[in-house]
């Protein structure tokens, strides 16, 4: 991984874990920042992130272009 706190894409949580992290923020519209925000919610909820090896946990995504006009980051 490029950096330790990278989080998002494909994650798995139980309903109880999602509720403990207080779900996703409503502050984001479009693409960007929501993964970092949810990472902070998980860490602040005293949960740990486990990363499986690429032999077990692997996926591919389609190429896409960022829409920078839709950014709505909280300040």
C-alpha positions in Angstrom: 0.0 0.0 0.0 1.2 3.5 -0.7 0.5 4.5 2.9 -0.8 2.7 6.1 -4.0 4.7 6.5 -5.3 4.0 2.9 -8.9 2.7 3.4 -11.8 2.3 1.1 -12.7 0.5 -2.1 -13.8 -2.9 -0.8 -14.3 -3.2 2.9 -16.3 -5.5 5.0 -18.1 -4.7 8.3 -20.9 -6.2 10.3 -24.0 -4.1 10.9 -22.9 -3.7 14.5 -19.4 -2.5 13.5 -20.9 0.0 11.0 -23.2 1.4 13.7 -20.3 1.6 16.2 -18.4 3.8 13.7 -21.6 5.9 13.4 -21.9 5.1 9.7 -20.9 7.3 6.8 -20.9 11.1 7.0 -23.5 13.2 5.1 -20.9 15.9 4.5 -19.6 14.5 1.3 -21.1 14.8 -2.2 -19.4 13.2 -5.2 -16.0 11.7 -4.9 -13.3 12.4 -2.4 -12.6 12.4 1.3 -15.3 10.0 2.4 -12.9 7.1 2.7 -10.6 9.1 4.9 -13.5 10.3 7.1 -14.8 6.7 7.5 -11.2 5.5 8.4 -11.1 8.1 11.2 -14.6 6.9 12.4 -13.4 3.3 12.6 -10.2 4.2 14.4 -12.0 6.6 16.9 -14.4 3.7 17.6 -11.5 1.7 18.9 -11.8 -0.9 16.1 -8.8 -2.4 14.3 -8.3 -2.7 10.5 -7.2 -6.1 9.4 -5.7 -6.5 5.9 -5.7 -9.9 4.2 -3.0 -11.0 1.9 -3.4 -10.4 -1.8 -3.8 -14.2 -2.3 -7.1 -14.0 -0.3 -8.4 -10.5 -0.7 -8.0 -9.0 -4.2 -10.3 -7.2 -6.6 -10.0 -5.0 -9.7 -11.8 -1.8 -10.6 -12.7 -0.1 -13.8 -10.8 3.0 -14.9 -12.8 6.2 -14.3 -12.1 9.9 -14.5 -12.4 12.0 -11.4 -15.2 14.7 -11.5 -13.4 17.5 -9.7 -16.4 19.8 -10.1 -18.5 17.8 -7.7 -16.2 18.1 -4.7 -17.9 19.2 -1.5 -15.4 18.7 1.3 -16.3 19.9 4.9 -14.1 22.7 6.1 
